[in-house]
Amino acid sequence: MSPPLAVLLSLCLFLGFPGSASCLYKQWVPDTNFENGSNWDKGAVPCGSDRVQFLAHREVSVYVREVHSTREMRLPVNGEFILATGAGFAVDGGQDASCGTGATVQFQDSETAQWFDPKLWRSASTSEDLEKGRFLFSVHEESVPCRHDDVVFRPEASFRVDTTAGQQNVPVKSLSVLGRRFSDNGEFSRYLTSRSGRLQFHGDSAPVVGSPACDDSSGCVCGNSVHHERICTGVTCSRLDCQKALRPVGHCCDVCGAILHLKISGSFDLESYRQRLQHLFLSRPQYQAVHMGVSKVTVPQWLLGVIPREAATEIQVVLLDEEEGTGPGVVAEDLTRDIMKDIESEGAHLGIEGAEFQASSGNSGTGGGAGVVAGAVLGVLALVAALLVLAFLFHRGVIHVPALPSLPSWRKNSEIGELGGPIDHGFDNPMFNKPPQMPGSGGLYGTDSLNTITVTDLGVHFVNPAYDETDFNA
């Protein structure tokens, strides 16, 4: 690392907010250096007997640190070599006895490197961590530069990155290229219009520097959720082998491990808490292989589980047995329980009001002492208040209970009374309402004479089947 950049990172460490999360660095991994064997189709740097070829219509900026001898070199139509002190080329057309007869070696296409590809970035919190390779694990959204991050392209390296974002700008706090740091957007805009800037950055969007640092000691939300689909496009999720897969906020894949959700107060310091977990727990032999990501995230809130409320922020701690989260998650769960014990005893001093965790084994739990109790009480009070509001609105007629659907009518119309109910038929009387049990017979006077009454001028005449015909006037 060049001295200016080292000084810059050190100043950020010592002059920034103590223990704050304002100085985080995202370093770009790929390069277009001549000495990088992975940039050549043969997997090795060309030697003196090789013919070097660049794709004619591909733009490229190549950094050269040494002197190279080649047999032949074909250059692109639009490109550049950035030569370090003492670097250069010698083309003699002969053969180098140390590398045989030689071959045609082609520089790899660098157009596919995407700004929003999380695997192409590394994160660190200090300059020492950046130099020594002590990188932070992050969920996919936070692996890509956030708006309050310092972006670092290595000082002795060139690159080509597609910054297409689906929007005009990609905001960051600052950006360093070839050891030169840009924090003023006017100055950086002029660099983007230079030859090197046009060859190194391309796409329908452009980085914009000058975003403010995160001045909240409890951390800042990254803000890359709007790019979630683009970030996840290049992510390949691994097959999992755990009972219950988990999906951290901002991650593209399910993982095996554990997730802690922390409710915090204004005294919480994210970077100090990260260091506490690192030194108290991850330094233990049984936990050294665990990968940990700590960040502030936005989570949706629901009233009674159905009514959306204003989103809230919390601290998310992701713990994985392996970085990809493919392990069974047993070690991560053990670490989570140790952290929960620490929160129970020291949470009030750390600014943690409550905590809960989920594990890929299916286990879960809560903790945090008075903060959790207070939260539970507030939750019950909120539920009671919501029920009272619903009752009041129902009483005032603002809310109506929908009528239940009527049952299909299966009774006969003759069985329905005037009030809509069935007619009460009382009880059966064997002397009435019974059909005749025997067929009717004619009788003494025939069937037409039975029960017959006749009114004439002479009086009333009727037929009695027990006697002869009688005339009362006789």
C-alpha positions in Angstrom: 0.0 0.0 0.0 1.3 3.4 -0.9 2.1 5.8 2.0 -0.7 8.4 1.1 -3.4 5.7 1.3 -2.0 4.3 4.6 -2.0 7.8 6.1 -5.5 8.3 4.9 -6.8 5.1 6.5 -4.9 5.8 9.7 -6.4 9.3 9.9 -9.9 7.9 9.5 -9.2 5.4 12.3 -7.8 7.9 14.8 -9.6 11.1 13.9 -13.0 9.6 13.3 -15.6 9.1 15.9 -14.2 6.7 18.6 -15.7 3.3 18.2 -18.1 4.5 15.6 -19.2 2.8 12.4 -18.3 5.8 10.2 -15.0 4.5 8.7 -15.8 1.3 6.8 -13.9 0.4 3.6 -15.0 -1.7 0.6 -12.1 -2.8 -1.5 -12.5 -3.9 -5.1 -10.9 -7.3 -5.7 -10.4 -7.8 -9.5 -7.7 -6.0 -11.5 -6.5 -5.7 -15.0 -2.8 -5.9 -14.1 -0.4 -7.4 -16.7 1.4 -9.5 -14.0 -1.9 -11.2 -12.8 -1.9 -14.6 -14.4 -5.7 -15.0 -14.0 -6.0 -12.2 -16.6 -4.6 -14.4 -19.3 -6.3 -17.3 -21.1 -3.4 -19.6 -20.4 -3.5 -18.8 -16.7 0.1 -17.5 -16.7 1.9 -14.2 -17.5 3.3 -14.2 -21.1 7.0 -14.9 -21.5 9.5 -13.7 -24.0 8.6 -16.3 -26.7 4.8 -15.7 -26.5 2.7 -13.6 -28.8 0.6 -11.2 -26.7 -2.9 -10.4 -28.0 -5.6 -8.0 -26.7 -9.1 -8.1 -28.1 -9.2 -5.4 -30.7 -12.6 -3.9 -29.8 -12.5 -4.2 -26.0 -11.5 -1.2 -24.0 -9.0 -1.9 -21.2 -6.7 -0.1 -18.8 -3.7 -2.3 -17.9 -1.3 -1.6 -15.1 2.3 -2.8 -15.6 4.8 -3.0 -12.7 7.7 -4.7 -14.4 9.7 -5.0 -17.6 8.4 -7.7 -20.0 9.9 -9.1 -23.1 7.5 -10.5 -25.8 7.9 -11.9 -29.3 4.9 -10.0 -30.6 2.1 -7.8 -29.2 -1.3 -6.9 -30.7 -2.9 -3.9 -29.0 -6.6 -3.0 -28.7 -8.1 0.0 -30.7 -8.9 1.8 -27.4 -6.8 1.0 -24.4 -3.9 2.2 -22.2 -0.9 0.9 -20.3 -0.2 2.5 -16.9 3.5 2.0 -16.3 4.9 2.0 -12.8 8.4 3.4 -12.3 10.9 1.2 -14.3 8.2 -0.8 -16.1 8.1 -1.3 -19.8 8.2 -3.7 -22.8 10.8 -5.2 -25.1 9.8 -6.8 -28.3 12.8 -8.5 -30.0 11.0 -11.1 -32.2 13.2 -13.9 -30.9 12.7 -16.8 -28.6 13.2 -17.0 -24.9 15.0 -20.2 -24.1 13.5 -20.2 -20.6 9.9 -20.5 -21.9 10.2 -22.8 -25.0 8.8 -22.1 -28.4 6.0 -19.8 -27.1 2.3 -19.6 -27.9 -0.4 -17.0 -28.5 -1.6 -15.7 -25.1 -4.7 -13.6 -25.0 -5.8 -11.1 -22.3 -9.1 -12.0 -20.8 -12.3 -10.0 -21.4 -12.8 -7.7 -18.4 -16.3 -6.4 -19.4 -18.2 -8.7 -17.1 -17.0 -7.3 -13.7 -20.1 -5.8 -12.1 -20.1 -3.1 -9.3 -23.1 -4.9 -7.7 -21.5 -8.3 -7.6 -21.0 -8.9 -3.8 -18.2 -11.5 -4.3 -16.0 -8.9 -6.0 -15.7 -6.8 -2.8 -14.0 -7.1 0.6 -14.9 -5.2 3.7 -12.7 -4.0 6.6 -13.0 -1.6 9.5 -9.4 -0.4 9.8 -6.4 0.1 7.5 -4.5 -2.6 9.4 -7.3 -5.1 8.8 -7.3 -4.2 5.1 -3.6 -4.7 4.7 -3.5 -8.0 6.7 -6.5 -9.5 5.1 -8.8 -9.4 8.2 -12.0 -8.8 6.3 -15.5 -8.5 7.7 -18.3 -10.9 6.8 -21.4 -9.1 5.5 -24.7 -10.0 4.1 -24.9 -9.7 0.4 -26.4 -6.2 0.3 -23.8 -4.8 2.6 -20.9 -6.5 0.8 -21.4 -3.9 -2.0 -20.4 -0.3 -1.1 -23.1 1.5 0.9 -23.6 5.2 0.5 -21.5 6.1 3.7 -18.6 3.8 2.8 -15.1 4.6 1.5 -14.4 2.7 -1.7 -10.8 1.6 -2.3 -9.3 0.4 -5.6 -5.8 -0.8 -4.8 -3.1 1.8 -5.4 -0.9 -0.4 -7.7 -3.7 -1.8 -9.9 -6.0 -0.8 -12.7 -9.5 -2.2 -13.3 -12.6 -2.1 -15.4 -16.0 -2.1 -13.7 -19.6 -1.9 -15.0 -21.4 0.5 -12.6 -24.9 0.0 -14.2 -27.4 0.5 -11.4 -30.8 1.2 -13.0 -30.5 4.7 -11.8 -28.3 7.7 -12.6 -25.9 7.7 -9.6 -24.2 5.3 -7.2 -23.5 7.4 -4.1 -20.5 6.7 -1.8 -18.6 8.7 0.7 -15.2 8.7 -1.1 -13.3 6.7 -3.7 -9.6 6.0 -4.1 -8.0 5.2 -7.5 -4.3 4.5 -7.9 -3.6 6.0 -4.5 -5.6 9.2 -5.2 -8.6 9.8 -3.0 -11.6 11.6 -4.2 -14.1 13.1 -1.7 -15.3 16.0 -3.8 -17.7 15.1 -6.6 -16.6 17.9 -8.9 -13.0 16.7 -8.9 -14.1 13.1 -9.3 -16.4 14.0 -12.2 -13.4 15.4 -14.1 -11.5 12.2 -13.5 -14.4 10.2 -15.0 -14.1 12.2 -18.2 -10.4 11.5 -18.5 -9.0 8.6 -20.6 -8.3 6.5 -17.5 -11.7 7.2 -16.0 -13.6 6.3 -19.2 -11.6 3.0 -19.5 -12.0 2.1 -15.8 -15.7 2.9 -15.2 -18.4 2.2 -17.7 -22.2 1.6 -17.7 -25.3 3.7 -17.6 -24.6 4.9 -14.0 -21.7 6.6 -12.4 -20.2 6.7 -8.8 -20.9 9.9 -7.0 -18.7 10.8 -4.1 -19.3 13.2 -1.2 -22.1 11.3 0.7 -21.9 12.1 4.5 -20.2 9.7 6.8 -22.4 7.7 9.2 -22.5 9.9 12.3 -24.7 7.6 14.3 -22.7 5.5 16.8 -25.4 2.8 16.6 -24.7 2.4 12.9 -26.5 3.3 9.7 -28.7 1.3 7.4 -26.8 0.5 4.3 -29.4 1.5 1.8 -28.7 -1.1 -0.9 -32.1 -2.8 -0.5 -33.3 -1.0 -3.7 -30.6 -2.9 -5.5 -31.4 -6.3 -3.9 -32.5 -8.0 -7.1 -29.5 -6.8 -9.0 -27.1 -7.8 -6.2 -28.6 -11.3 -6.0 -28.4 -11.9 -9.8 -24.8 -13.1 -9.7 -25.2 -15.0 -6.4 -25.3 -18.8 -6.4 -26.9 -20.3 -3.3 -25.4 -23.5 -1.8 -27.3 -26.6 -0.8 -28.1 -26.6 2.9 -28.1 -29.4 5.4 -30.0 -28.1 8.5 -33.4 -28.5 10.0 -34.6 -24.9 9.5 -32.9 -22.6 7.0 -32.7 -18.9 7.9 -32.8 -15.8 5.7 -31.0 -12.8 7.2 -32.2 -9.3 6.2 -30.2 -8.2 3.1 -29.0 -11.7 2.2 -29.7 -13.5 -1.1 -29.6 -17.1 0.2 -31.0 -19.1 3.1 -28.2 -20.1 5.6 -27.6 -22.5 8.4 -26.6 -20.8 11.6 -28.2 -18.3 14.0 -29.5 -14.8 13.8 -29.7 -12.4 16.8 -32.1 -9.4 16.7 -31.2 -6.7 19.2 -33.4 -3.8 20.4 -31.1 -0.9 21.3 -31.1 2.4 23.1 -29.3 5.6 22.1 -26.2 4.6 24.1 -25.5 1.5 21.9 -22.2 1.7 19.9 -22.1 -0.7 17.0 -18.4 -0.8 16.3 -17.6 -1.2 20.0 -20.1 -4.1 20.3 -18.5 -5.7 17.2 -15.1 -5.5 18.8 -16.6 -6.9 22.1 -18.0 -10.0 20.3 -14.7 -10.4 18.4 -12.5 -10.3 21.5 -14.7 -12.1 24.0 -16.1 -14.9 21.9 -14.7 -15.3 18.4 -11.2 -15.4 19.8 -12.0 -18.6 21.7 -10.7 -21.7 19.9 -14.1 -23.4 19.5 -15.5 -20.2 17.8 -12.6 -19.1 15.6 -14.2 -20.6 12.5 -17.5 -18.8 13.0 -18.3 -16.0 10.6 -20.0 -13.0 12.1 -21.8 -10.1 10.5 -23.1 -7.1 12.6 -25.2 -4.3 11.1 -28.2 -2.1 11.5 -31.1 -3.2 9.3 -34.7 -2.1 8.7 -37.5 -4.6 9.5 -41.2 -4.2 8.7 -43.6 -3.8 11.7 -47.2 -5.2 11.9 -50.0 -4.4 14.3 -51.9 -7.6 15.3 -49.9 -9.3 12.6 -51.9 -7.9 9.7 -51.9 -4.0 9.9 -48.6 -2.5 8.5 -46.9 0.0 10.7 -43.8 2.2 10.2 -40.7 0.1 9.7 -38.3 0.0 12.6 -34.5 -0.5 12.8 -32.7 -3.1 14.8 -29.2 -4.6 15.1 -28.8 -7.9 13.2 -26.0 -10.3 14.2 -25.6 -13.2 11.7 -23.5 -16.1 12.9 -22.5 -18.9 10.5 -20.3 -22.0 11.0 -19.0 -21.4 7.5 -19.0 -18.2 5.5 -21.5 -19.6 3.0 -23.7 -20.8 5.8 -23.8 -24.4 4.6 -22.6 -26.0 7.9 -25.2 -27.5 10.3 -25.1 -24.4 12.5 -24.5 -26.2 15.8 -21.3 -24.1 16.7 -23.1 -20.9 15.7 -26.0 -21.7 18.0 -23.7 -22.5 20.9 -22.0 -19.1 20.4 -25.4 -17.4 20.2 -26.4 -18.8 23.6 -23.1 -17.5 25.1 -23.9 -14.1 23.6 -27.4 -14.2 25.0 -25.9 -14.8 28.5 -23.7 -11.8 28.1 -26.6 -9.7 27.1 -28.6 -10.8 30.2 -25.8 -9.7 32.5 -24.3 -6.7 30.6 -27.0 -5.6 28.1 -28.2 -2.6 30.1 -24.6 -1.2 30.1 -24.2 -1.9 26.4 -27.4 -0.1 25.4 -29.2 -3.3 24.5 -32.8 -3.2 25.7 -33.9 -6.6 24.4 -32.7 -9.6 22.3 -34.1 -12.6 20.6 -32.5 -15.3 18.4 -33.4 -17.8 15.8 -31.3 -20.9 15.1 -31.4 -23.3 12.1 -32.0 -26.2 14.6 -35.5 -24.7 15.1 -34.7 -23.3 18.5 -35.3 -19.7 19.5 -35.3 -17.6 22.6 -35.5 -14.1 24.1 -33.5 -12.2 26.6 -32.3 -8.8 27.7 -33.9 -8.3 31.1 -36.1 -5.3 31.8 -36.1 -4.2 28.2 -37.8 -7.4 27.1 -40.4 -7.2 29.9 -41.1 -3.6 29.2 -41.5 -4.5 25.5 -43.9 -7.3 26.3 -46.0 -5.0 28.6 -46.1 -2.4 25.9 -47.2 -5.1 23.4 -50.1 -6.2 25.6 -51.1 -2.6 26.2 -51.0 -1.9 22.5 -53.2 -5.0 21.8 -55.8 -3.9 24.5 -55.8 -0.4 23.0 -56.4 -1.8 19.6 -59.3 -3.9 20.8 -60.8 -0.9 22.6 -60.6 1.2 19.4 -62.3 -1.5 17.4 -65.1 -1.8 20.0 -65.6 2.0 20.0 -65.7 2.1 16.2 -68.2 -0.7 16.1 -70.4 1.0 18.7 -70.4 4.3 16.7 -71.3 2.4 13.5 -68.1 3.1 11.7 -67.4 -0.6 11.5 -70.1 -3.0 10.6 -70.1 -6.7 11.1 -70.9 -8.3 7.7 -74.2 -10.3 7.7 -73.7 -14.1 7.7 -74.9 -15.8 4.5 -78.4 -17.3 4.9 -78.9 -21.0 4.9 -80.7 -22.6 1.9 -84.5 -23.1 2.6 -85.3 -26.8 2.7 -88.8 -26.7 4.3 -92.0 -26.6 2.3 -93.8 -23.4 2.0 -96.8 -24.9 3.7 -94.8 -25.4 6.8 -93.8 -21.8 7.1 -95.9 -19.5 9.2 -96.6 -15.8 8.8 -93.5 -14.9 11.0 -91.2 -17.1 8.9 -91.1 -20.0 11.3 -92.6 -23.5 10.9 -96.2 -24.1 11.8 -96.8 -26.0 15.0 -99.0 -29.0 14.3 -99.4 -30.0 17.9 -99.6 -33.7 18.5 -101.2 -36.6 16.6 -104.8 -37.6 17.7 -105.7 -41.1 16.6 -109.4 -40.0 16.3 -108.6 -37.3 13.7 -106.6 -36.7 10.6 -106.4 -40.4 9.9 -107.1 -41.8 6.5 -109.9 -44.4 6.4 -108.6 -47.9 7.2 -111.3 -49.7 5.2 -112.8 -49.0 1.9 -116.1 -47.2 2.0 -119.3 -49.3 1.6 -122.7 -48.3 0.3 -124.7 -48.9 3.6 -128.4 -49.4 3.8 -129.4 -46.4 1.7 -126.4 -46.3 -0.6 -123.5 -44.1 -0.5 -125.3 -41.0 -1.8 -127.8 -41.1 1.2 -125.3 -41.2 4.0 -125.1 -38.1 6.2 -127.5 -36.3 3.8 -129.7 -33.4 5.0 -132.4 -31.9 2.8 -134.4 -28.7 3.4 -137.9 -28.5 1.7 -141.1 -26.5 2.1 -142.5 -29.2 4.4 -139.6 -29.0 6.8 -136.2 -30.5 7.5 -135.7 -34.0 6.2 -132.7 -36.2 6.9 -131.7 -39.8 6.6 -130.8 -41.8 9.7 -129.1 -45.0 8.6 -130.3 -46.8 11.8 -134.0 -46.3 11.0 -136.3 -46.0 8.1 -136.8 -42.7 6.4 -138.7 -40.4 8.8 -140.7 -37.3 8.0 -141.1 -34.9 11.0 -144.2 -33.5 9.4 -145.9 -36.8 9.0 
